[in-house]
Amino acid sequence: MDDGATRERILDAARQVLADRGTAGARTQEIADTAGVNKALIHYYFRTKEALAEAVFQRELAALLQPVLRTLGSPLPLEEKVRTVVGLYLDKLSAFPQLPGYVLAEIHFHPERLDDFFAAAVGSLPEVAMAPVFEALRRQIDQASASGEIRPISPPQFMVNLISLCVFSFAARPLLTRVTGGETGFDALISERRDTLADFFLMGLRT
């Protein structure tokens, strides 16, 4: 038995069940059936459903957040940061459209998981971990606004506006799927946003 592969298969199955039903509504037996393993094996790897839910949350948030924060805190030019973040979000959320709703629900009902994530990922609280990211953005924004390229904007507003534009379509996926004519229409909408969202955001910054 490949322990690593089995663990990942359980996490993949749990991700789907937890996203569909939430931590409270998910059943270990359903996760086991989805993963194609027996329930005892889930207890062997994770001991409790709560520990499994925590592992899923940590893995999914890391896959979504870490590359975005690395990009925003990097020395890349501001425009390149925007285009990279849009690509990262749309790629990840296209593969797992339920992720925004799942992450927001978990943070709402289990706010301590966010602190646990940052402690595990970078060894500090969220506000401490975000400080160098905001500082990197602030330097670039100040320089670009001083030269008249863009209007002044605070780093938190910059990041929230950008992420909101990336996430909303997936958070509203059930509605947008209906109004765009089904899955094909929704996929076409996301494909178009890949080409237009970064330009739309950047245009809003320019003077």
Number of C-alpha atoms within 10 A of each C-alpha: 5 6 9 8 10 17 17 13 17 23 23 17 20 26 24 19 19 23 21 14 12 17 20 10 10 18 15 19 14 14 24 19 13 16 20 13 15 13 15 13 14 22 14 10 14 18 12 13 18 12 13 22 21 18 16 21 23 19 14 18 16 16 13 17 13 13 15 21 17 13 19 24 18 15 13 14 11 18 12 14 20 24 17 17 22 23 19 18 20 20 15 14 19 14 10 15 19 19 23 20 16 22 16 13 15 21 14 12 10 11 12 11 16 19 16 16 21 21 14 13 14 12 13 15 16 15 10 12 16 15 12 15 19 18 14 17 25 18 11 16 22 17 14 16 16 12 10 12 13 18 15 18 15 12 20 14 10 18 18 11 12 18 16 11 17 23 19 11 21 23 19 14 16 13 13 17 18 12 11 14 10 13 14 10 15 21 14 12 15 18 13 11 19 18 13 11 19 23 15 12 18 15 11 11 16 13 10
